[in-house]
Amino acid sequence: MTAGNLKPHGLKVALICPQIAPNTGNIARLCVASGAELHLVRPLGFVLSDRQLKRSAMDYWDRLKLTIHDDVNAFLAASTVGQRWCFSTKGERSIWDTPFEESDWLIFGNESHGLPDAMMTQFAASLIRIPQQPGERCLNLSTSVGIGVYEAIRQCSTRSNR
């Protein structure tokens, strides 16, 4: 692997009921650039033909590995291979202490409510948090996904280069 290229991996990003088209467009672009799959779970707060979504993703959209799930239950039924890591400001485990593997799912809630309470309960042992300054509420969704994806890639790449 050269300094500017990533080796193939099986990381998958899931957005649970995303609400803001430009955030999802930015995440789609990130997924294409990083080689991650993108899974969107309905209901979405926008239509997939939204001009702002396409503008954010620019010419990357055609190369996106995208799967749409009708609801959380359909997503959970489809995401059985690999560890599910749920990102939340309520997580107690730091992203830096999370052992990512190449087949993992990086799951993020929506911009205003985060993950559904039922998922927070079901996946309490796999809730992880991106560290930030005390008293700060949260990071932007697309920023959080970028941090999560590239930390997981870094760990997987470091491990495979040993």
C-alpha positions as CSV (number, residue, x, y, z in Angstrom):
1,M,0.0,0.0,0.0
2,T,1.4,3.4,-1.0
3,A,1.0,6.4,1.2
4,G,-1.9,7.8,-0.8
5,N,-3.9,4.6,-1.4
6,L,-6.0,2.4,0.8
7,K,-6.1,-1.3,0.6
8,P,-9.5,-3.0,0.1
9,H,-11.6,-3.7,3.2
10,G,-15.1,-4.7,4.2
11,L,-16.1,-1.8,6.4
12,K,-19.7,-0.7,6.2
13,V,-21.3,2.6,7.4
14,A,-25.0,2.6,8.4
15,L,-27.0,5.8,8.9
16,I,-30.2,5.2,10.9
17,C,-32.9,7.5,9.6
18,P,-30.7,10.4,8.4
19,Q,-32.5,13.7,8.1
20,I,-30.2,16.1,6.3
21,A,-29.5,15.5,2.6
22,P,-26.1,17.4,2.4
23,N,-24.8,15.4,5.4
24,T,-25.7,12.1,3.7
25,G,-24.2,13.4,0.4
26,N,-20.9,14.2,2.2
27,I,-21.0,10.7,3.8
28,A,-21.6,9.1,0.5
29,R,-18.6,10.8,-1.0
30,L,-16.5,9.8,2.0
31,C,-17.6,6.1,1.6
32,V,-16.6,6.1,-2.1
33,A,-13.2,7.7,-1.3
34,S,-12.5,5.4,1.6
35,G,-13.9,2.2,0.0
36,A,-16.7,1.7,2.6
37,E,-20.2,0.6,1.8
38,L,-23.1,2.9,2.8
39,H,-26.4,1.6,4.2
40,L,-29.3,4.0,4.7
41,V,-32.2,3.0,7.0
42,R,-35.6,4.4,6.3
43,P,-37.4,6.6,7.0
44,L,-35.1,9.2,5.5
45,G,-35.6,12.9,6.0
46,F,-35.2,13.6,2.3
47,V,-35.7,11.9,-1.1
48,L,-32.8,10.2,-2.7
49,S,-33.2,12.5,-5.8
50,D,-32.7,15.6,-3.6
51,R,-30.6,18.1,-5.4
52,Q,-28.5,18.9,-2.3
53,L,-27.8,15.2,-1.7
54,K,-26.5,14.8,-5.3
55,R,-24.6,18.1,-5.1
56,S,-22.8,17.1,-1.9
57,A,-21.9,13.7,-3.4
58,M,-21.0,15.3,-6.7
59,D,-19.8,12.8,-9.3
60,Y,-19.1,10.1,-6.7
61,W,-22.7,8.9,-6.5
62,D,-22.4,6.4,-9.4
63,R,-19.5,4.6,-7.7
64,L,-21.2,4.4,-4.3
65,K,-21.9,0.9,-2.9
66,L,-25.4,1.8,-1.5
67,T,-28.0,-0.3,0.2
68,I,-31.4,1.0,1.4
69,H,-33.2,-0.8,4.2
70,D,-36.9,-0.3,4.8
71,D,-36.5,0.0,8.6
72,V,-34.3,-0.8,11.5
73,N,-35.5,-4.4,11.7
74,A,-34.7,-5.1,8.1
75,F,-31.2,-3.5,8.6
76,L,-30.5,-5.6,11.7
77,A,-31.6,-8.8,9.8
78,A,-29.1,-7.9,7.0
79,S,-26.2,-6.9,9.2
80,T,-25.4,-10.1,10.9
81,V,-21.8,-10.7,9.6
82,G,-19.2,-8.6,11.5
83,Q,-19.3,-6.6,14.7
84,R,-21.8,-3.7,15.0
85,W,-20.3,-0.6,16.6
86,C,-22.8,2.1,17.5
87,F,-21.6,5.6,17.7
88,S,-23.2,7.8,20.4
89,T,-22.3,10.6,22.7
90,K,-23.7,8.4,25.4
91,G,-21.2,5.6,24.8
92,E,-18.6,4.9,27.5
93,R,-16.0,3.2,25.4
94,S,-13.7,5.5,23.5
95,I,-13.2,5.1,19.8
96,W,-9.5,4.8,20.6
97,D,-10.2,1.7,22.7
98,T,-12.3,0.0,20.1
99,P,-10.7,-3.0,18.2
100,F,-12.1,-2.5,14.7
101,E,-11.9,-5.3,12.2
102,E,-12.3,-5.2,8.4
103,S,-15.9,-6.6,8.4
104,D,-17.3,-4.2,11.0
105,W,-20.4,-2.1,10.8
106,L,-20.1,1.6,11.9
107,I,-23.6,2.6,12.8
108,F,-24.7,6.2,13.4
109,G,-28.0,7.8,14.4
110,N,-29.6,10.8,12.9
111,E,-28.7,14.4,13.3
112,S,-31.3,15.4,15.9
113,H,-31.9,12.3,18.0
114,G,-29.0,10.0,17.5
115,L,-29.7,6.3,17.7
116,P,-33.1,4.9,18.6
117,D,-33.4,4.0,22.3
118,A,-34.1,0.4,21.4
119,M,-30.8,0.2,19.6
120,M,-28.9,1.9,22.4
121,T,-30.3,-0.8,24.8
122,Q,-29.7,-3.7,22.5
123,F,-26.2,-2.7,21.6
124,A,-25.1,-1.2,25.0
125,A,-21.9,-3.2,25.0
126,S,-20.9,-1.9,21.6
127,L,-21.7,1.8,22.1
128,I,-18.6,3.9,21.3
129,R,-17.9,7.6,21.7
130,I,-15.6,10.0,19.9
131,P,-13.8,12.0,22.6
132,Q,-14.3,15.7,22.7
133,Q,-14.0,18.6,25.1
134,P,-16.2,18.4,28.3
135,G,-19.5,20.2,28.0
136,E,-19.7,20.1,24.2
137,R,-22.8,18.5,22.8
138,C,-21.7,16.6,19.7
139,L,-19.9,16.6,16.4
140,N,-21.6,17.0,12.9
141,L,-22.7,13.6,11.6
142,S,-20.5,13.6,8.5
143,T,-17.5,14.6,10.6
144,S,-18.2,11.8,13.1
145,V,-18.5,9.3,10.2
146,G,-15.2,10.4,8.8
147,I,-13.4,10.0,12.1
148,G,-14.9,6.6,12.6
149,V,-14.2,5.3,9.1
150,Y,-10.6,6.4,9.0
151,E,-9.8,5.2,12.6
152,A,-11.2,1.8,11.7
153,I,-9.2,1.8,8.4
154,R,-6.0,2.9,10.3
155,Q,-6.4,0.1,12.8
156,C,-7.0,-2.5,10.1
157,S,-4.1,-1.3,8.0
158,T,-1.7,-1.2,10.9
159,R,-2.7,-4.7,12.0
160,S,-2.3,-6.1,8.5
161,N,1.1,-4.5,8.0
162,R,2.7,-6.2,11.0
